[in-house]
Amino acid sequence: MNHAQQLAKRRALLIERAAQQRIELAEWSRQLERPASFFDKGYALARSIRSHPVLVMGAGLVAIAFLRKSKFFVKFAGVVMTAARIGTPLAKWLLLRKSGSQATP
């Protein structure tokens, strides 16, 4: 057997081995799809919480209020919402006053 035939035989063997490895890799990736999707959903939830913390806090307060059926949590949520309504314009006014600029209507 000459060198060219040996190379052709070796090449065919390597191509066959690569095909088998691709099949095994596809099976492993199918097995990992479900756990990976679980972590993807968890990561998406974490990003949503990070970008909308007020909504998550509000939803938590509402859930606690309904689950506990206690008026304390409802009153607490009302106080927090009132403080947020008053505190936001007050903070803007204080920051504008401190910087010395005028508020633009």
C-alpha positions, -999 to 999 in steps of 0.1 A, spaced: 0 0 0 15 33 -10 14 65 9 -15 80 -9 -37 50 -2 -27 51 35 -37 88 36 -70 81 20 -77 53 44 -67 74 74 -89 103 61 -119 80 57 -114 67 93 -112 103 106 -143 114 87 -162 84 101 -150 92 137 -160 129 133 -195 119 122 -199 97 152 -186 124 175 -211 149 160 -239 124 167 -228 121 204 -224 158 208 -259 164 194 -273 139 220 -254 156 248 -267 190 238 -303 177 236 -299 165 272 -286 199 283 -314 219 266 -339 216 294 -315 226 323 -301 254 302 -336 268 295 -343 267 332 -312 289 339 -321 311 309 -355 318 324 -340 324 358 -315 349 343 -343 367 324 -363 369 357 -333 383 375 -327 409 348 -364 419 349 -362 423 387 -331 444 384 -346 467 358 -380 471 375 -374 469 413 -403 491 422 -428 468 403 -414 438 420 -415 455 454 -451 465 448 -461 431 436 -445 416 467 -464 440 490 -497 432 472 -490 395 475 -482 398 512 -513 419 518 -536 393 501 -519 363 516 -518 375 551 -552 393 550 -538 417 575 -546 454 573 -511 462 585 -496 453 551 -523 473 532 -516 503 554 -479 499 550 -482 497 512 -504 529 513 -477 547 534 -450 536 510 -470 547 479 -478 581 496 -441 586 505 -431 578 470 -456 603 455 -444 630 479 -408 621 479 -401 620 442 -411 657 435 -395 668 467 -362 651 458 -363 667 423 -370 701 439 -341 697 463 -317 686 436 -326 715 414 -323 739 443 -289 725 452 -276 728 417 -289 763 413 -308 757 381 -344 764 374 -371 738 368 -383 737 332 -421 733 327 
